[in-house]
Amino acid sequence: MLPATHPVRLLADTSSEPVLPGTAVLRMETTARRTGTFDGAWWPRTRDLTSQLSGLLTALTARLGPIARVGLDASDWDGSPGHLFVDGHMVRIDWSAVGDNTMIVTRGDQDHFLFLVIPPGTGIGPAHAAMVMAVEDDNAASAERILAATGITRADRSDVPQSLPG
């Protein structure tokens, strides 16, 4: 098992290197230039949003600048904080039903990035395949279709650790 402090790594879209839970794959395009449904994909290690999202937002802030808000589906997570602080900056957490296994990251007023969220507990092979598929140019598949196409079932999504020991 990975240590609880394992940092989030951002991989290039075309990366074939193995991924581990906590990895983000990010295509750096603005909303106006989007060529596919998703701008990136994220594979959190647990359903503990506070511990998982903090690392991702720190990595995204380094690449994108300050993040204003994140939209998530509350049913995918344990706990529902209204905000997190990232490098001294408050990031608002919106708990609207943005869609199963999706996350919207907002930078500024109109700059949105849509992420596929790989369920914690997913095996390495299916998680990597889903992340690669999500960031393919001209990919128009929904999160549900990507997860199904890569063999990630509803049972996989419900059998996830809530937090890591220690």
N, C-alpha and C positions, 0 to 999 in steps of 0.2 A: 504494500500500500504506500502511496506517496505521502510525504510529510504535508501537514496542513498548510505550510507556508510556501508550497510550490508555486512559483510565479506564473502568471498568464503569459503565454508566448503568442505573438502574432506571426502567422505564417503567410507566405506569398500565396496568391490564388492557385498557382500551378504546382504547389509544393507536393512532392511525393514522399516527403519524410514522414515517419510515423507520428501520429498525434497521441496525446495523452489527455485525460480529463483536465479541464481548465484551459485548454487551448482555444484560441480564436483564430479564424481565418477571415481576413478582411480584404474586400476589394475597395480600393480608395477612389470612389466616384461620388459626385454630389447627386442629389435627387434629380436634378434636371437632366443629367447625363446617364441615368440608369439604363442598362441594357438587359437586365434580368430582374426577376422578382426580388432577390436578396442581394444585399451589399456585403454580407458576411455570414459567418456561422460561429456559434459558441457552444462549447461542451463543458458545462459546469460539472464539478465533481460530486456535489450534494444538492439537496433542496433547500439548504440554509442560504437564503438570498444574501443576507448581509455579508457573510464571509466570502461568498462566491463573486458577487457583483463588484465588490470593492476592488479586487484585483483586475477585473476586466476594465472597469472605468479608469483606473490608473493608467493602464496600457493604452486605452483609447485616447485619453486626454493627452498623453505624450505625442500621439500621432495626429490627432484632430484638433487639439485645443480644448478649451473648457466645454464640458457636456452640461447642458441645461436640464434635461430630463430624460427619463427612461420610462417607456410604457411596457407593462407586463401583464400577463393573465395571472391573477391571484391564485387560481386553482393549481398552478404548477409549482407553487412555492410554499414553504413553511414560514409563517410570519409575514407581515405586510407593513414594513416601515414606510413612512411618508416621505423620507428623504435619507440620503447618505452624504457624508462629507468625504470628498476626494481631494487630497492635497490642499486642504483648507477651503475648498469650494463646495457649496451645497448643491447637490443634484437631487431634483425632485423625482419621486417615484410615483407614477400614475398607475392605478390598479383598475384599468378598464379591460374589458375582454378584447384585446388586440388580436386574438387568435391563438389557438393552441400552438405551443412550441414556436412562438415568434416573440420578438422583442423589437421595439422601436427606440432608437437612440436619437435624441434631438440636440443639435448644436446650433445655437442662435435661434432666430425666429422661424425659419422655414427650411432649414437644412436637416433632413431626416435620413437615417440609415436603418434599414430593416435587416434583422438578423434571424436566421434559423437557430433555434435553441435545441441542441441535441440533448435528450433526456439523460440525467445522471444515471449511471448503472448500465448504459449501453456498452456493448463490446467494442473493442478498438477497431476491428474491421468495418462493421456497419457505421460506426461514428465517422471514420475517415471517409467512407464512400458518401455519406450524407453531406459532409462538409464540402467535399469536392463538387458534388452535384449542385449544391446550393449556390456556389459562386461561378458556375459556368456561364459564359456569355450567352445571352438570349434565353436563359432558363426561365420559363414561365410557370413552373410547377409550384404548387402550394406546399406548405410545410408538411401537411398530411400525406401528399403524394410522394414527396421526397423520402419521408420516413418509411412509408410502405414499400417504395421501390428499392430501398436499401435494407429491407428485412427487419426494420425496427417496429415491433408490434406494440399494441396497447399494454400487453402484459409487461413488456420490458420497461415501459414508461411508468408503470405503477410500482414496480419493485426496485425502488431507489433508496439509497441511504439518505436519512434526514440530515445527518451531520457526521463528521469524521471523529473517531475517538481521539482523545488527548487534546 
